[in-house]
Amino acid sequence: MSRLDSSALPPQPARPHRFVLVTGLSGAGKLSIMQILEDLGYETVDNPPLSLLEETLGRAVGNLAVCVGARTRGFDDSAVLQALHNVHERTGLRPELVFATANPQILQRRYTESRHRHPLATQGTIAEGIAAEEAATARLRQVADLLIDTSELTLNALRRMIEQRFGGEEGVSGQSGLLVTLISFAYPAGLPQEADLVFDARFLRNPHYDLMLRPRTGQDPEVGAYIEADPDFSRFEAGLEGMLDLLLPRFLLEGKKYATVAIGCTGGRHRSVHVAERVATHLQAGGWRVAITHRELTRAKPAQNTAAGTAVPAQEA
């Protein structure tokens, strides 16, 4: 019997090894997320009937991203969750759920400016449509692997976020299943909604009160030295890093794909930035994949009209 020549066989289609389901509020940027995933090489499918979701996955080649929402035929949060469960049971592939959201006032402004009709506001006001959709998608938001608030997120910042999480190869020093995102922020501007853990750095020495250091940021070595001169800085840093050293391996065992750690201070420019940079260095030394965002240093300005400051568009998937 001659040996079978595998090169003569027709190529077998590759099964998807990443399946991303994008959902969320209308006007929050689902279409933008899908376009970025398409640029990353994902096969993208917009609003298939939920009854065809498993069939859609079965026909895909390579990575797949599917968008469902209020416009999807038969949309229901229970049906979406059941479809994801069925996909996992039948294929062993764990779907990754991305939920896009934004402040209701921001969503209403986007719809007013774009003159698009909200899919759930055919009889009532835009505000009523937004409230109805928030209620209809609440369970999906609660179980989402990744929650993205686009209220003040620029398109470039959104692209970087998606590329960090879904582009390129996984696998760094054995920590292939978890990406740790560090966010520095200002408390008066609100907590990052996507945060899994939040730490408060407002008790540390504040460079804001030093006129020479005030214009600088926590990325400046002199600002860092000023903050580290606080007698409790070393204990705080050691405790924070020790907590993450304990929790992150457990997150990994639970199958989490992402962990978002937020560190806040009053202005979001000095203490939180410096602490986030220090923690990032510690985690990278431990072999974790780390992404870092300094929210207040990159926050879009209302009058900004450059490519880098372009806000997430209102057109919606």
ChimeraX commands (.cxc) that place a marker at each C-alpha (Angstrom):
marker #1 position 0.00,0.00,0.00 radius 0.5
marker #1 position 1.46,3.26,-1.04 radius 0.5
marker #1 position 1.69,6.10,1.46 radius 0.5
marker #1 position -1.00,8.73,1.00 radius 0.5
marker #1 position 0.43,11.97,-0.32 radius 0.5
marker #1 position -1.13,14.67,1.87 radius 0.5
marker #1 position -0.04,17.36,-0.58 radius 0.5
marker #1 position -2.47,15.92,-3.13 radius 0.5
marker #1 position -5.46,16.37,-0.84 radius 0.5
marker #1 position -7.59,19.49,-1.17 radius 0.5
marker #1 position -6.88,22.01,1.59 radius 0.5
marker #1 position -9.25,21.77,4.53 radius 0.5
marker #1 position -10.89,25.00,5.68 radius 0.5
marker #1 position -9.43,26.32,8.90 radius 0.5
marker #1 position -11.87,26.53,11.77 radius 0.5
marker #1 position -12.07,29.90,13.49 radius 0.5
marker #1 position -9.79,30.05,16.50 radius 0.5
marker #1 position -11.20,33.36,17.72 radius 0.5
marker #1 position -14.87,34.25,17.67 radius 0.5
marker #1 position -15.80,37.78,18.74 radius 0.5
marker #1 position -19.44,38.77,19.24 radius 0.5
marker #1 position -19.89,42.55,19.24 radius 0.5
marker #1 position -23.02,44.01,20.81 radius 0.5
marker #1 position -24.09,46.98,22.90 radius 0.5
marker #1 position -26.01,50.22,22.56 radius 0.5
marker #1 position -26.95,51.72,19.22 radius 0.5
marker #1 position -24.74,54.72,18.51 radius 0.5
marker #1 position -21.94,53.52,20.81 radius 0.5
marker #1 position -19.57,52.50,18.00 radius 0.5
marker #1 position -20.27,48.87,17.16 radius 0.5
marker #1 position -19.75,49.55,13.46 radius 0.5
marker #1 position -16.37,51.16,14.17 radius 0.5
marker #1 position -15.30,48.13,16.21 radius 0.5
marker #1 position -16.33,45.79,13.39 radius 0.5
marker #1 position -14.43,47.83,10.82 radius 0.5
marker #1 position -11.29,47.66,12.96 radius 0.5
marker #1 position -11.66,43.89,13.36 radius 0.5
marker #1 position -12.10,43.57,9.59 radius 0.5
marker #1 position -8.84,45.50,9.14 radius 0.5
marker #1 position -7.20,42.97,11.47 radius 0.5
marker #1 position -8.22,40.15,9.14 radius 0.5
marker #1 position -11.41,38.98,10.81 radius 0.5
marker #1 position -14.28,37.78,8.70 radius 0.5
marker #1 position -17.12,40.07,9.76 radius 0.5
marker #1 position -20.88,39.45,9.65 radius 0.5
marker #1 position -23.37,42.19,10.46 radius 0.5
marker #1 position -26.69,41.38,12.13 radius 0.5
marker #1 position -27.36,37.76,11.13 radius 0.5
marker #1 position -30.57,36.28,12.56 radius 0.5
marker #1 position -29.70,34.68,15.89 radius 0.5
marker #1 position -31.05,31.37,14.62 radius 0.5
marker #1 position -28.25,31.38,12.03 radius 0.5
marker #1 position -25.43,32.30,14.39 radius 0.5
marker #1 position -24.11,28.76,14.79 radius 0.5
marker #1 position -24.37,28.13,11.04 radius 0.5
marker #1 position -22.47,31.38,10.40 radius 0.5
marker #1 position -19.68,30.23,12.68 radius 0.5
marker #1 position -19.53,26.85,10.97 radius 0.5
marker #1 position -18.97,28.46,7.57 radius 0.5
marker #1 position -16.27,30.86,8.73 radius 0.5
marker #1 position -12.62,30.52,7.82 radius 0.5
marker #1 position -10.08,32.02,10.21 radius 0.5
marker #1 position -11.15,34.52,12.87 radius 0.5
marker #1 position -14.77,35.62,12.94 radius 0.5
marker #1 position -16.51,38.73,14.30 radius 0.5
marker #1 position -20.31,38.96,14.40 radius 0.5
marker #1 position -22.31,42.05,15.33 radius 0.5
marker #1 position -25.77,41.76,16.87 radius 0.5
marker #1 position -27.98,44.41,18.42 radius 0.5
marker #1 position -31.41,45.97,18.55 radius 0.5
marker #1 position -31.72,45.73,14.75 radius 0.5
marker #1 position -30.97,42.01,14.71 radius 0.5
marker #1 position -33.95,39.82,13.82 radius 0.5
marker #1 position -35.14,37.98,16.91 radius 0.5
marker #1 position -32.81,39.92,19.20 radius 0.5
marker #1 position -33.18,38.95,22.83 radius 0.5
marker #1 position -30.49,38.85,25.50 radius 0.5
marker #1 position -31.44,35.31,26.55 radius 0.5
marker #1 position -31.30,34.14,22.94 radius 0.5
marker #1 position -27.85,35.68,22.49 radius 0.5
marker #1 position -26.53,34.01,25.64 radius 0.5
marker #1 position -28.05,30.68,24.61 radius 0.5
marker #1 position -26.46,30.94,21.17 radius 0.5
marker #1 position -23.06,31.61,22.72 radius 0.5
marker #1 position -23.53,28.63,25.04 radius 0.5
marker #1 position -24.47,26.39,22.12 radius 0.5
marker #1 position -21.43,27.49,20.12 radius 0.5
marker #1 position -19.16,26.65,23.05 radius 0.5
marker #1 position -20.83,23.26,23.65 radius 0.5
marker #1 position -20.69,22.18,20.01 radius 0.5
marker #1 position -17.30,23.54,18.97 radius 0.5
marker #1 position -15.31,23.98,22.16 radius 0.5
marker #1 position -14.64,27.53,21.02 radius 0.5
marker #1 position -15.18,30.14,23.71 radius 0.5
marker #1 position -16.85,33.22,22.20 radius 0.5
marker #1 position -15.54,36.61,23.33 radius 0.5
marker #1 position -18.30,39.12,24.04 radius 0.5
marker #1 position -17.56,42.81,23.45 radius 0.5
marker #1 position -20.12,45.35,24.67 radius 0.5
marker #1 position -20.01,48.95,23.40 radius 0.5
marker #1 position -21.65,51.62,25.53 radius 0.5
marker #1 position -21.68,55.39,25.99 radius 0.5
marker #1 position -23.25,58.00,28.22 radius 0.5
marker #1 position -26.98,58.43,27.36 radius 0.5
marker #1 position -26.48,62.17,26.81 radius 0.5
marker #1 position -23.64,61.45,24.41 radius 0.5
marker #1 position -25.76,58.90,22.53 radius 0.5
marker #1 position -28.66,61.34,22.25 radius 0.5
marker #1 position -26.33,64.03,20.92 radius 0.5
marker #1 position -24.89,61.65,18.33 radius 0.5
marker #1 position -28.34,60.74,17.07 radius 0.5
marker #1 position -29.44,64.36,17.00 radius 0.5
marker #1 position -26.35,65.42,15.05 radius 0.5
marker #1 position -26.43,62.51,12.59 radius 0.5
marker #1 position -30.25,62.57,12.19 radius 0.5
marker #1 position -30.27,58.77,12.31 radius 0.5
marker #1 position -33.33,57.11,13.82 radius 0.5
marker #1 position -32.82,55.06,16.96 radius 0.5
marker #1 position -34.04,51.49,16.27 radius 0.5
marker #1 position -36.12,51.41,19.47 radius 0.5
marker #1 position -37.48,54.93,19.21 radius 0.5
marker #1 position -39.94,54.45,16.35 radius 0.5
marker #1 position -42.85,55.71,18.48 radius 0.5
marker #1 position -41.20,57.60,21.36 radius 0.5
marker #1 position -38.24,59.91,21.89 radius 0.5
marker #1 position -34.55,59.10,21.41 radius 0.5
marker #1 position -34.10,59.11,25.20 radius 0.5
marker #1 position -36.87,56.53,25.58 radius 0.5
marker #1 position -35.27,54.37,22.91 radius 0.5
marker #1 position -31.89,54.52,24.64 radius 0.5
marker #1 position -33.45,53.59,28.00 radius 0.5
marker #1 position -35.32,50.66,26.42 radius 0.5
marker #1 position -32.14,49.37,24.80 radius 0.5
marker #1 position -30.18,49.67,28.05 radius 0.5
marker #1 position -32.78,47.49,29.74 radius 0.5
marker #1 position -32.86,44.99,26.86 radius 0.5
marker #1 position -29.07,44.51,26.86 radius 0.5
marker #1 position -28.35,44.74,30.61 radius 0.5
marker #1 position -27.55,41.02,30.99 radius 0.5
marker #1 position -25.12,41.10,28.07 radius 0.5
marker #1 position -23.32,44.06,29.59 radius 0.5
marker #1 position -22.97,42.21,32.89 radius 0.5
marker #1 position -21.28,39.15,31.35 radius 0.5
marker #1 position -19.23,40.93,28.66 radius 0.5
marker #1 position -15.56,40.01,28.41 radius 0.5
marker #1 position -14.78,43.55,27.31 radius 0.5
marker #1 position -16.81,46.68,28.07 radius 0.5
marker #1 position -15.89,49.72,25.95 radius 0.5
marker #1 position -17.19,53.15,26.88 radius 0.5
marker #1 position -16.83,55.35,23.79 radius 0.5
marker #1 position -18.30,58.51,25.38 radius 0.5
marker #1 position -15.04,60.43,25.02 radius 0.5
marker #1 position -12.93,57.87,23.20 radius 0.5
marker #1 position -11.27,58.94,19.96 radius 0.5
marker #1 position -11.36,56.64,16.96 radius 0.5
marker #1 position -7.58,56.20,17.13 radius 0.5
marker #1 position -7.77,55.28,20.81 radius 0.5
marker #1 position -10.53,52.76,20.03 radius 0.5
marker #1 position -8.40,51.28,17.26 radius 0.5
marker #1 position -5.42,50.90,19.60 radius 0.5
marker #1 position -7.62,49.19,22.19 radius 0.5
marker #1 position -9.03,46.68,19.70 radius 0.5
marker #1 position -5.64,46.02,18.12 radius 0.5
marker #1 position -4.06,45.36,21.53 radius 0.5
marker #1 position -6.74,42.83,22.45 radius 0.5
marker #1 position -7.56,41.15,19.15 radius 0.5
marker #1 position -4.61,41.76,16.85 radius 0.5
marker #1 position -1.33,39.87,16.78 radius 0.5
marker #1 position -0.25,36.70,18.45 radius 0.5
marker #1 position -1.16,35.67,21.95 radius 0.5
marker #1 position 1.39,34.10,24.19 radius 0.5
marker #1 position 3.99,35.78,26.35 radius 0.5
marker #1 position 5.89,33.77,28.93 radius 0.5
marker #1 position 3.06,31.32,29.32 radius 0.5
marker #1 position 0.42,33.98,30.05 radius 0.5
marker #1 position -1.30,33.48,26.71 radius 0.5
marker #1 position -4.86,33.92,27.86 radius 0.5
marker #1 position -4.84,37.26,29.69 radius 0.5
marker #1 position -4.12,40.83,28.75 radius 0.5
marker #1 position -3.81,43.29,31.63 radius 0.5
marker #1 position -4.86,46.86,30.83 radius 0.5
marker #1 position -3.81,49.62,33.22 radius 0.5
marker #1 position -5.78,52.87,33.15 radius 0.5
marker #1 position -4.84,56.06,34.99 radius 0.5
marker #1 position -7.75,58.43,35.52 radius 0.5
marker #1 position -9.12,61.43,37.43 radius 0.5
marker #1 position -11.88,60.76,39.94 radius 0.5
marker #1 position -13.82,63.97,39.14 radius 0.5
marker #1 position -14.13,62.76,35.51 radius 0.5
marker #1 position -15.68,59.46,36.63 radius 0.5
marker #1 position -14.55,55.87,37.11 radius 0.5
marker #1 position -13.60,53.90,33.98 radius 0.5
marker #1 position -16.66,51.71,33.44 radius 0.5
marker #1 position -14.58,48.82,32.11 radius 0.5
marker #1 position -12.46,48.53,35.29 radius 0.5
marker #1 position -12.29,45.19,37.11 radius 0.5
marker #1 position -10.18,46.63,39.94 radius 0.5
marker #1 position -9.84,50.25,41.12 radius 0.5
marker #1 position -7.08,51.68,43.31 radius 0.5
marker #1 position -6.98,55.16,44.83 radius 0.5
marker #1 position -3.69,57.10,44.80 radius 0.5
marker #1 position -5.09,60.41,46.07 radius 0.5
marker #1 position -3.43,60.05,49.48 radius 0.5
marker #1 position 0.09,60.32,47.99 radius 0.5
marker #1 position 2.09,63.56,47.77 radius 0.5
marker #1 position 0.56,65.74,45.08 radius 0.5
marker #1 position 2.93,67.36,42.54 radius 0.5
marker #1 position 0.10,69.72,41.60 radius 0.5
marker #1 position 1.10,71.93,44.52 radius 0.5
marker #1 position 4.68,72.30,43.25 radius 0.5
marker #1 position 4.63,75.08,40.65 radius 0.5
marker #1 position 7.65,73.60,38.83 radius 0.5
marker #1 position 6.09,70.14,38.59 radius 0.5
marker #1 position 2.46,71.08,37.98 radius 0.5
marker #1 position 2.75,71.40,34.15 radius 0.5
marker #1 position 4.49,68.02,33.88 radius 0.5
marker #1 position 3.04,64.50,34.11 radius 0.5
marker #1 position 3.71,61.33,36.06 radius 0.5
marker #1 position 5.89,60.15,33.19 radius 0.5
marker #1 position 8.46,62.81,34.13 radius 0.5
marker #1 position 11.31,61.41,36.33 radius 0.5
marker #1 position 11.27,64.44,38.64 radius 0.5
marker #1 position 7.54,64.08,39.18 radius 0.5
marker #1 position 8.07,60.39,39.90 radius 0.5
marker #1 position 10.80,61.14,42.43 radius 0.5
marker #1 position 8.54,63.66,44.18 radius 0.5
marker #1 position 5.72,61.09,44.49 radius 0.5
marker #1 position 8.06,58.31,45.63 radius 0.5
marker #1 position 9.35,60.56,48.40 radius 0.5
marker #1 position 6.01,60.03,50.15 radius 0.5
marker #1 position 6.79,57.80,53.17 radius 0.5
marker #1 position 3.92,55.45,52.34 radius 0.5
marker #1 position 4.61,55.10,48.62 radius 0.5
marker #1 position 6.74,51.96,48.88 radius 0.5
marker #1 position 4.18,50.16,51.04 radius 0.5
marker #1 position 1.36,51.16,48.70 radius 0.5
marker #1 position 3.23,50.02,45.60 radius 0.5
marker #1 position 4.26,46.72,47.18 radius 0.5
marker #1 position 0.72,46.05,48.38 radius 0.5
marker #1 position -0.85,46.87,45.02 radius 0.5
marker #1 position 1.61,44.74,43.07 radius 0.5
marker #1 position 1.29,41.92,45.61 radius 0.5
marker #1 position -2.49,41.97,45.20 radius 0.5
marker #1 position -2.17,41.72,41.42 radius 0.5
marker #1 position 0.42,38.94,41.72 radius 0.5
marker #1 position -2.19,37.01,43.70 radius 0.5
marker #1 position -5.25,37.78,41.58 radius 0.5
marker #1 position -4.03,37.65,37.97 radius 0.5
marker #1 position -3.06,33.95,37.97 radius 0.5
marker #1 position -6.50,33.17,39.42 radius 0.5
marker #1 position -8.16,35.26,36.71 radius 0.5
marker #1 position -6.21,33.24,34.17 radius 0.5
marker #1 position -7.38,29.95,35.68 radius 0.5
marker #1 position -10.98,31.18,35.44 radius 0.5
marker #1 position -10.52,31.70,31.70 radius 0.5
marker #1 position -10.62,35.50,31.74 radius 0.5
marker #1 position -9.20,37.05,28.58 radius 0.5
marker #1 position -8.77,40.56,29.99 radius 0.5
marker #1 position -8.23,42.27,33.32 radius 0.5
marker #1 position -8.55,46.04,33.56 radius 0.5
marker #1 position -6.92,47.78,36.52 radius 0.5
marker #1 position -7.74,51.44,37.09 radius 0.5
marker #1 position -5.62,53.74,39.25 radius 0.5
marker #1 position -7.05,57.16,40.07 radius 0.5
marker #1 position -6.04,60.47,41.57 radius 0.5
marker #1 position -7.52,63.95,41.59 radius 0.5
marker #1 position -6.30,65.27,38.25 radius 0.5
marker #1 position -5.27,62.06,36.53 radius 0.5
marker #1 position -1.97,63.56,35.37 radius 0.5
marker #1 position 0.60,62.90,38.10 radius 0.5
marker #1 position 0.14,60.29,40.85 radius 0.5
marker #1 position -2.10,57.84,39.00 radius 0.5
marker #1 position 0.07,58.06,35.88 radius 0.5
marker #1 position 3.27,57.36,37.78 radius 0.5
marker #1 position 1.80,54.47,39.76 radius 0.5
marker #1 position 0.36,52.92,36.60 radius 0.5
marker #1 position 3.75,53.14,34.88 radius 0.5
marker #1 position 5.46,51.48,37.85 radius 0.5
marker #1 position 2.89,48.68,38.03 radius 0.5
marker #1 position 3.16,48.12,34.26 radius 0.5
marker #1 position 6.92,47.65,34.58 radius 0.5
marker #1 position 6.42,45.16,37.42 radius 0.5
marker #1 position 3.84,43.11,35.51 radius 0.5
marker #1 position 5.86,43.06,32.29 radius 0.5
marker #1 position 8.85,41.77,34.26 radius 0.5
marker #1 position 6.59,38.96,35.46 radius 0.5
marker #1 position 5.75,37.95,31.88 radius 0.5
marker #1 position 2.26,39.42,31.60 radius 0.5
marker #1 position 0.98,41.12,28.47 radius 0.5
marker #1 position 0.30,44.71,29.46 radius 0.5
marker #1 position -1.41,47.66,27.78 radius 0.5
marker #1 position -1.49,51.07,29.43 radius 0.5
marker #1 position -3.80,54.04,28.89 radius 0.5
marker #1 position -3.51,57.43,30.57 radius 0.5
marker #1 position -7.08,58.58,30.11 radius 0.5
marker #1 position -6.74,62.21,31.09 radius 0.5
marker #1 position -3.55,62.65,29.03 radius 0.5
marker #1 position -5.27,61.37,25.89 radius 0.5
marker #1 position -8.83,62.56,26.49 radius 0.5
marker #1 position -10.42,64.09,23.38 radius 0.5
marker #1 position -10.98,67.83,23.54 radius 0.5
marker #1 position -14.43,69.02,22.40 radius 0.5
marker #1 position -13.01,71.52,19.90 radius 0.5
marker #1 position -10.49,69.06,18.51 radius 0.5
marker #1 position -10.90,68.27,14.81 radius 0.5
marker #1 position -7.74,66.45,13.89 radius 0.5
marker #1 position -7.48,62.85,12.73 radius 0.5
marker #1 position -6.07,61.79,16.10 radius 0.5
marker #1 position -8.92,63.49,17.93 radius 0.5
marker #1 position -11.79,62.33,15.75 radius 0.5
marker #1 position -14.52,60.99,17.99 radius 0.5
marker #1 position -16.14,57.60,17.48 radius 0.5
marker #1 position -18.73,58.25,14.76 radius 0.5
marker #1 position -22.45,57.99,15.37 radius 0.5
marker #1 position -23.08,55.68,12.40 radius 0.5
marker #1 position -23.97,52.39,13.94 radius 0.5
marker #1 position -23.99,48.69,13.29 radius 0.5
marker link #1:1,2 radius 0.2
marker link #1:2,3 radius 0.2
marker link #1:3,4 radius 0.2
marker link #1:4,5 radius 0.2
marker link #1:5,6 radius 0.2
marker link #1:6,7 radius 0.2
marker link #1:7,8 radius 0.2
marker link #1:8,9 radius 0.2
marker link #1:9,10 radius 0.2
marker link #1:10,11 radius 0.2
marker link #1:11,12 radius 0.2
marker link #1:12,13 radius 0.2
marker link #1:13,14 radius 0.2
marker link #1:14,15 radius 0.2
marker link #1:15,16 radius 0.2
marker link #1:16,17 radius 0.2
marker link #1:17,18 radius 0.2
marker link #1:18,19 radius 0.2
marker link #1:19,20 radius 0.2
marker link #1:20,21 radius 0.2
marker link #1:21,22 radius 0.2
marker link #1:22,23 radius 0.2
marker link #1:23,24 radius 0.2
marker link #1:24,25 radius 0.2
marker link #1:25,26 radius 0.2
marker link #1:26,27 radius 0.2
marker link #1:27,28 radius 0.2
marker link #1:28,29 radius 0.2
marker link #1:29,30 radius 0.2
marker link #1:30,31 radius 0.2
marker link #1:31,32 radius 0.2
marker link #1:32,33 radius 0.2
marker link #1:33,34 radius 0.2
marker link #1:34,35 radius 0.2
marker link #1:35,36 radius 0.2
marker link #1:36,37 radius 0.2
marker link #1:37,38 radius 0.2
marker link #1:38,39 radius 0.2
marker link #1:39,40 radius 0.2
marker link #1:40,41 radius 0.2
marker link #1:41,42 radius 0.2
marker link #1:42,43 radius 0.2
marker link #1:43,44 radius 0.2
marker link #1:44,45 radius 0.2
marker link #1:45,46 radius 0.2
marker link #1:46,47 radius 0.2
marker link #1:47,48 radius 0.2
marker link #1:48,49 radius 0.2
marker link #1:49,50 radius 0.2
marker link #1:50,51 radius 0.2
marker link #1:51,52 radius 0.2
marker link #1:52,53 radius 0.2
marker link #1:53,54 radius 0.2
marker link #1:54,55 radius 0.2
marker link #1:55,56 radius 0.2
marker link #1:56,57 radius 0.2
marker link #1:57,58 radius 0.2
marker link #1:58,59 radius 0.2
marker link #1:59,60 radius 0.2
marker link #1:60,61 radius 0.2
marker link #1:61,62 radius 0.2
marker link #1:62,63 radius 0.2
marker link #1:63,64 radius 0.2
marker link #1:64,65 radius 0.2
marker link #1:65,66 radius 0.2
marker link #1:66,67 radius 0.2
marker link #1:67,68 radius 0.2
marker link #1:68,69 radius 0.2
marker link #1:69,70 radius 0.2
marker link #1:70,71 radius 0.2
marker link #1:71,72 radius 0.2
marker link #1:72,73 radius 0.2
marker link #1:73,74 radius 0.2
marker link #1:74,75 radius 0.2
marker link #1:75,76 radius 0.2
marker link #1:76,77 radius 0.2
marker link #1:77,78 radius 0.2
marker link #1:78,79 radius 0.2
marker link #1:79,80 radius 0.2
marker link #1:80,81 radius 0.2
marker link #1:81,82 radius 0.2
marker link #1:82,83 radius 0.2
marker link #1:83,84 radius 0.2
marker link #1:84,85 radius 0.2
marker link #1:85,86 radius 0.2
marker link #1:86,87 radius 0.2
marker link #1:87,88 radius 0.2
marker link #1:88,89 radius 0.2
marker link #1:89,90 radius 0.2
marker link #1:90,91 radius 0.2
marker link #1:91,92 radius 0.2
marker link #1:92,93 radius 0.2
marker link #1:93,94 radius 0.2
marker link #1:94,95 radius 0.2
marker link #1:95,96 radius 0.2
marker link #1:96,97 radius 0.2
marker link #1:97,98 radius 0.2
marker link #1:98,99 radius 0.2
marker link #1:99,100 radius 0.2
marker link #1:100,101 radius 0.2
marker link #1:101,102 radius 0.2
marker link #1:102,103 radius 0.2
marker link #1:103,104 radius 0.2
marker link #1:104,105 radius 0.2
marker link #1:105,106 radius 0.2
marker link #1:106,107 radius 0.2
marker link #1:107,108 radius 0.2
marker link #1:108,109 radius 0.2
marker link #1:109,110 radius 0.2
marker link #1:110,111 radius 0.2
marker link #1:111,112 radius 0.2
marker link #1:112,113 radius 0.2
marker link #1:113,114 radius 0.2
marker link #1:114,115 radius 0.2
marker link #1:115,116 radius 0.2
marker link #1:116,117 radius 0.2
marker link #1:117,118 radius 0.2
marker link #1:118,119 radius 0.2
marker link #1:119,120 radius 0.2
marker link #1:120,121 radius 0.2
marker link #1:121,122 radius 0.2
marker link #1:122,123 radius 0.2
marker link #1:123,124 radius 0.2
marker link #1:124,125 radius 0.2
marker link #1:125,126 radius 0.2
marker link #1:126,127 radius 0.2
marker link #1:127,128 radius 0.2
marker link #1:128,129 radius 0.2
marker link #1:129,130 radius 0.2
marker link #1:130,131 radius 0.2
marker link #1:131,132 radius 0.2
marker link #1:132,133 radius 0.2
marker link #1:133,134 radius 0.2
marker link #1:134,135 radius 0.2
marker link #1:135,136 radius 0.2
marker link #1:136,137 radius 0.2
marker link #1:137,138 radius 0.2
marker link #1:138,139 radius 0.2
marker link #1:139,140 radius 0.2
marker link #1:140,141 radius 0.2
marker link #1:141,142 radius 0.2
marker link #1:142,143 radius 0.2
marker link #1:143,144 radius 0.2
marker link #1:144,145 radius 0.2
marker link #1:145,146 radius 0.2
marker link #1:146,147 radius 0.2
marker link #1:147,148 radius 0.2
marker link #1:148,149 radius 0.2
marker link #1:149,150 radius 0.2
marker link #1:150,151 radius 0.2
marker link #1:151,152 radius 0.2
marker link #1:152,153 radius 0.2
marker link #1:153,154 radius 0.2
marker link #1:154,155 radius 0.2
marker link #1:155,156 radius 0.2
marker link #1:156,157 radius 0.2
marker link #1:157,158 radius 0.2
marker link #1:158,159 radius 0.2
marker link #1:159,160 radius 0.2
marker link #1:160,161 radius 0.2
marker link #1:161,162 radius 0.2
marker link #1:162,163 radius 0.2
marker link #1:163,164 radius 0.2
marker link #1:164,165 radius 0.2
marker link #1:165,166 radius 0.2
marker link #1:166,167 radius 0.2
marker link #1:167,168 radius 0.2
marker link #1:168,169 radius 0.2
marker link #1:169,170 radius 0.2
marker link #1:170,171 radius 0.2
marker link #1:171,172 radius 0.2
marker link #1:172,173 radius 0.2
marker link #1:173,174 radius 0.2
marker link #1:174,175 radius 0.2
marker link #1:175,176 radius 0.2
marker link #1:176,177 radius 0.2
marker link #1:177,178 radius 0.2
marker link #1:178,179 radius 0.2
marker link #1:179,180 radius 0.2
marker link #1:180,181 radius 0.2
marker link #1:181,182 radius 0.2
marker link #1:182,183 radius 0.2
marker link #1:183,184 radius 0.2
marker link #1:184,185 radius 0.2
marker link #1:185,186 radius 0.2
marker link #1:186,187 radius 0.2
marker link #1:187,188 radius 0.2
marker link #1:188,189 radius 0.2
marker link #1:189,190 radius 0.2
marker link #1:190,191 radius 0.2
marker link #1:191,192 radius 0.2
marker link #1:192,193 radius 0.2
marker link #1:193,194 radius 0.2
marker link #1:194,195 radius 0.2
marker link #1:195,196 radius 0.2
marker link #1:196,197 radius 0.2
marker link #1:197,198 radius 0.2
marker link #1:198,199 radius 0.2
marker link #1:199,200 radius 0.2
marker link #1:200,201 radius 0.2
marker link #1:201,202 radius 0.2
marker link #1:202,203 radius 0.2
marker link #1:203,204 radius 0.2
marker link #1:204,205 radius 0.2
marker link #1:205,206 radius 0.2
marker link #1:206,207 radius 0.2
marker link #1:207,208 radius 0.2
marker link #1:208,209 radius 0.2
marker link #1:209,210 radius 0.2
marker link #1:210,211 radius 0.2
marker link #1:211,212 radius 0.2
marker link #1:212,213 radius 0.2
marker link #1:213,214 radius 0.2
marker link #1:214,215 radius 0.2
marker link #1:215,216 radius 0.2
marker link #1:216,217 radius 0.2
marker link #1:217,218 radius 0.2
marker link #1:218,219 radius 0.2
marker link #1:219,220 radius 0.2
marker link #1:220,221 radius 0.2
marker link #1:221,222 radius 0.2
marker link #1:222,223 radius 0.2
marker link #1:223,224 radius 0.2
marker link #1:224,225 radius 0.2
marker link #1:225,226 radius 0.2
marker link #1:226,227 radius 0.2
marker link #1:227,228 radius 0.2
marker link #1:228,229 radius 0.2
marker link #1:229,230 radius 0.2
marker link #1:230,231 radius 0.2
marker link #1:231,232 radius 0.2
marker link #1:232,233 radius 0.2
marker link #1:233,234 radius 0.2
marker link #1:234,235 radius 0.2
marker link #1:235,236 radius 0.2
marker link #1:236,237 radius 0.2
marker link #1:237,238 radius 0.2
marker link #1:238,239 radius 0.2
marker link #1:239,240 radius 0.2
marker link #1:240,241 radius 0.2
marker link #1:241,242 radius 0.2
marker link #1:242,243 radius 0.2
marker link #1:243,244 radius 0.2
marker link #1:244,245 radius 0.2
marker link #1:245,246 radius 0.2
marker link #1:246,247 radius 0.2
marker link #1:247,248 radius 0.2
marker link #1:248,249 radius 0.2
marker link #1:249,250 radius 0.2
marker link #1:250,251 radius 0.2
marker link #1:251,252 radius 0.2
marker link #1:252,253 radius 0.2
marker link #1:253,254 radius 0.2
marker link #1:254,255 radius 0.2
marker link #1:255,256 radius 0.2
marker link #1:256,257 radius 0.2
marker link #1:257,258 radius 0.2
marker link #1:258,259 radius 0.2
marker link #1:259,260 radius 0.2
marker link #1:260,261 radius 0.2
marker link #1:261,262 radius 0.2
marker link #1:262,263 radius 0.2
marker link #1:263,264 radius 0.2
marker link #1:264,265 radius 0.2
marker link #1:265,266 radius 0.2
marker link #1:266,267 radius 0.2
marker link #1:267,268 radius 0.2
marker link #1:268,269 radius 0.2
marker link #1:269,270 radius 0.2
marker link #1:270,271 radius 0.2
marker link #1:271,272 radius 0.2
marker link #1:272,273 radius 0.2
marker link #1:273,274 radius 0.2
marker link #1:274,275 radius 0.2
marker link #1:275,276 radius 0.2
marker link #1:276,277 radius 0.2
marker link #1:277,278 radius 0.2
marker link #1:278,279 radius 0.2
marker link #1:279,280 radius 0.2
marker link #1:280,281 radius 0.2
marker link #1:281,282 radius 0.2
marker link #1:282,283 radius 0.2
marker link #1:283,284 radius 0.2
marker link #1:284,285 radius 0.2
marker link #1:285,286 radius 0.2
marker link #1:286,287 radius 0.2
marker link #1:287,288 radius 0.2
marker link #1:288,289 radius 0.2
marker link #1:289,290 radius 0.2
marker link #1:290,291 radius 0.2
marker link #1:291,292 radius 0.2
marker link #1:292,293 radius 0.2
marker link #1:293,294 radius 0.2
marker link #1:294,295 radius 0.2
marker link #1:295,296 radius 0.2
marker link #1:296,297 radius 0.2
marker link #1:297,298 radius 0.2
marker link #1:298,299 radius 0.2
marker link #1:299,300 radius 0.2
marker link #1:300,301 radius 0.2
marker link #1:301,302 radius 0.2
marker link #1:302,303 radius 0.2
marker link #1:303,304 radius 0.2
marker link #1:304,305 radius 0.2
marker link #1:305,306 radius 0.2
marker link #1:306,307 radius 0.2
marker link #1:307,308 radius 0.2
marker link #1:308,309 radius 0.2
marker link #1:309,310 radius 0.2
marker link #1:310,311 radius 0.2
marker link #1:311,312 radius 0.2
marker link #1:312,313 radius 0.2
marker link #1:313,314 radius 0.2
marker link #1:314,315 radius 0.2
marker link #1:315,316 radius 0.2
marker link #1:316,317 radius 0.2
view
